[in-house]
Amino acid sequence: MTDLYLAPLWISLRTVITATFVTFFIGIAAARWMARYSGRLKSVIDGLFILPMVLPPTVVGYGLLLLFGRNGPLGQVLLNFGTTIVFSWWATVISAVVMAFPLMYITARGAFEQVEPNIQDAARTLGASEWRVFWTVTLPLAWPGVAAGTVLALARSLGEFGATLMLAGNIPGRTATIPVAIYFAIQAGDKSQAMVLVGIVLVISFAALAAIAYWKGRTPRSRGFLIT
Amino acid sequence: MIKAVIKRSLPGFDLNVDFSVNRELLAVLGPSGSGKTMTLQCIAGLTKPDEGRIELNGKVLYDSEAGINLPPQKRKVGFVFQNYALFPHMTVTENVAYSIRHLPITEVNQKVERLMNIMNVIPLAARYPRQLSAGQQQRVAIARALAPDPEVLLLDEPFSALDSQLKERLELELLALQTEYHGSMILVTHDLAEGYKLGSQIAIYQAGRIAQCDTRQKVFASPVNRTVARLTGVRNLMDGMVTRLDGPFAWISIVAWEVPLKACLSPDSGLVPGQKVTVGIRPEYVDLKQAEGENVLPSRILQAVEGISSVTYRFHVQSDQQAKHYINATISKSNAVCLEDGQICLLHFPPENLIVIPASNG
């Protein structure tokens, strides 16, 4: 019983860590690409990236279900490899990544665009490759924003409910994350399990907020090159 | 040696320049928005020209016809930005060493120390840019730009944010640097005095074109047209006509003036009698005479602006006709004893200081 009681916590932790890790990299890659891309499709691509944030999560979940379902294009591909991700643990990760990605993307992109172009150009004229410019100049200077985006993405994946329920369902011990488990615990009248899980979520959320405040407070004027 | 032909069109602006610089300092002078900074960015590879060719010591950096466009990393062009653009998260030493990190550590240390010594920033080694004054940041920016041994050093209005004392000191340092650094330098500035002090060659920019590019003596002594004359500080410009030539002198009648002006001509001026010209003189060269004579004109003081060591007067030239002519004269205080508004003075225009520009040159 205790096992099943705390199972949602372990599932959620694994999901959140994996999803944040994945979101961090694809969010940064997309943000950096879009911060430099100036083609005709810029606003279209930008809209697509942000879409999961403005759509109801259940709609996104349904979309993912169509994509990964047995008849969906990606579902077919996976089926050829003899597997399916619908109603599996990976479904919770995919839902969390898709829902958290826009937050990471928007925040990181804003942070990259805030880095003064002259400073990056200076690095280029000093012979630094684009890769080196990014790792030694752009990313360090955009770090407060990137870190904040990561924390936001982490919080969003922790709270993910709608899309997860659609794609991963509620299989206790396998796909039932904390938010999903809370919902079904209350449905089933199991108030004590709901309270425990609510308490855990509160602790994690407060820690995340504190982390943002810490990062924001620690780098007040990292761009102090402006003449006073 | 850098040779550049750059064409770039933007909405409402057109850059079209052609110049070359030897191992010397070219000062690019011109009003804001005349394309000076864009020229530097094109040379550094930070902006792509639409057309043209840029060559640095025999290496082609950009050629629109051959489809060559080297990235900034491969150009060996040092760039000192207007706001210095130091890396705010690195110390002075790290900033200077940024471009040479791939070298052996002893070599890096030697080089960084030598450059920091030249630019007088050794005591600041461990500081971050936000802990430096503007002048200190400037020095670090130059040291950083020199570290990878660039073949040309581009300076984009490097002194515009500095107070005048600091500016003078850094100008001296830049002059001294020319003995240490043997590449070409291009300095963009909108400060006439600065350009003259530092540049052995001067290019005058006007609305995306080079109006004149020559040695500084030539540009300042014989501007090719009214625009260049005005941009190089010739504030008095009068329209006239050559009436008589006599050896090295020309007599020029100025519209609405009673007395003709006598001017010294350069041997290759090619002027002929009857030719329309513009005559110019710098305010500093106009002086006062006690008695009537050649090139002397009575004028009434309209306004006086007092400077530290001189006074600049605005004179209204006295003439019978309706046309109003004004002359600006900057007169050293030691000569400007008790001139009052409304007083009539005798202005003298020394023939050797008159600049004669053929009117066909605009």
Interface residues (C-beta under 8 A of the other chain):
Chain A: E116 N118 I119 D121 A122 A123 R124 T125 L126 G127 A128 S129 T136 V137 P140 L141 R221 S222 R223 G224 F225 L226 I227
Chain B: A44 G45 L46 P71 P72 Q73 R75 V77 G78 F79 F81 N83 Y84 A85 L86 F87 P88 H89 Y98 S99 Y128 P129 R130 Q131 A134 Q137 R144 A145 A147 P148 A161
